Structures are given as C-alpha cells and as structure tokens.
C-alpha cells in the first residue's frame, strides 16, 4: 500500500480510538495528492478503519462543486451536490464519501484530520466561542460561525479560507467550526499531531471549572424494566440507564436540566435526536411508570418522534433505542453533551443549536443515511 495511505490509516486510528477526540463513529480524515483525494467513507468508524474504509475521488471533478451554481431549494441543491460528488468517485465499492468531502478538497494541505474533541467543543458550543478563539489562536486559526452543514457550510469555509489566505499569506491549518468541531491540516502527520497538542494545551489552560471524576454506573428504575410497555412503538426496544456525579449535576431539578435538554451539534441529533425528556420527581410520587408514559406521549405530540434520552429527576439518564448498540451510542453521545455543557461554563456557558438549525438537520437526507449506517 502507498506510504501516504498507510500513514492516513495510522493517524485515523490514533484519533479514532481516543474517546476525547471522537465518539460514536464521528470525525473524518483525508489525504490528497495533485490529482486524487482519499477520504473516509460515510458511516465508517475511524478507530478500526483500513484501506477499504476510504473512497478515492478525482480532484478535478470535485472542483465542479465549487464552480457550479445549484438550486435555491435546499433539498434539491443537496441532491444535485450529492450527484456531482458521486460522479467524482474513482473507486469506492458501495461506500459513499464523507459529506464533508468538498471541505477536505479545498484545504490546501495533504493530510486533514477532522474531529469533534470534547474539550474543543466545550469552547465551540459556548457563548464566548469566537472571542476566546481569537484570544487563544489569533492568526493561527480560522473560526467559522455555525452554518448549516453540506453545501452552504462548504461555500462559507471556502470563502473564509480564501480571505484568511490573502490576509495572512498562508492557508489556515486549523479551522474551528462553531457547534461542530475542528479541522486540522498539514503536509505531514507530526505537524498535525503538534497542532492538535497545542490546541488541547491552549484550551486546557483556560479551564477553571473541571469535570467531576468519571464514576458512571448503571442504575435501576422501573422505567428501564418496563420500557416496552410505555409506548406501543417501544414494544421491541431496549433501555439502559446510567448515573454519575456529572449526570446528577444536571438531573437534580428541571432548572439544572435546561442546560442539557437540547443538542449542541449536528452529530448529537444524528444519535440522540435534538430534545431530551425530563421526568420530574413530583410527577412520579404516585406512579413513576404512569408519569413516564404521560411524559413520553406528550413528547411525541410535540416533536413528532420517539425520545431517545430520558432524564429521571434525582436518579440518572436512560437511553431508549431499538437495539443495544444504538443504546450504547446514545449514552456515549449524551454523556458527552453533559461534559460539553459543564465545561462550557468556563467560556460563558452553553450555546445550543437554534430551532431553525435543528430543523435543517432533521430534514437532511444525508444525516438520515448516516443514522442508518450507525445502526447497521
Ligand atoms: Zn464533523
């Protein structure tokens, strides 16, 4: 195998297996030469990736996406872009290239490692994201305010990268995306590792309020035992609950839970949906199951889908999904939301996605595909 692809696999696994950088199959990596780009396939986990997990595309044909004018209708536009992306594939088998392919293409360095580190997102999902980012990184990094993913985000990054490059005489090697994560680029892997270390070190330096020790353990609840009876669609579902000091911090009351009741990033929505259901203690003094049943029905009425995360006041959180793998993913992603919310207090407190931003993701076909792949 080509030396560069071997290195790409190594760096992908290195960050992929580190839960502080990547959780539940998120993140993506790429390598490019003058004519081709190799990018992680959609739905493949970095942790265990091998040569078959990458899609090779023609860079010339990818440039069409940047030059072309697409439909104004979001759904039509994303379909047109997807067709051009598919058209640029050289060899892929059944794999679909990452939705972030065009972004990797315009980053003017050979290796790109995109992750969603908890510490970086504590800053990216906070009220002071942009100002702290400027203070810590200055002309070393480009900050992109939240933009709907897909083509719109790509065009935004393309324009901002061009502006940055003409201003500083060099393309950015660090691109921070608000409510999303970070892209780190370099022509060698040691360069990328060094940049990541400096990012973590700088943000860590600003942390005053530290996370409580990770002491997560299962907890018992009649809601978990009887989940299949709480809604007809839960009939074949699985539920699992955990509690920890961090979880108690958010579940002690409804007011605390306001800092953990919705999504920070598009990935949160992919795994956990955008809204998390709080089941208050006063409601279940008589019958906890009946109270949960009513709350679940109310949630479905409001949002039109089944809840995946239930927070039981004073007890813990419960993940509900149609299989155990998905339940574990939900617990992992939602625990990460709690960490990000907690740590964001170092940067002015949590900044969640807005209703319009959430709606865009809910309607996005590409994310539905990822959701499907994550389950299989
Ligand atoms: Zn991402």
Boltz pocket constraint, residues with backbone or C-beta under 6 A from the ligand:
constraints:
  - pocket:
      binder: B
      contacts: [[A, 27], [A, 28], [A, 114], [A, 115], [A, 116], [A, 180], [A, 181]]
      max_distance: 6.0
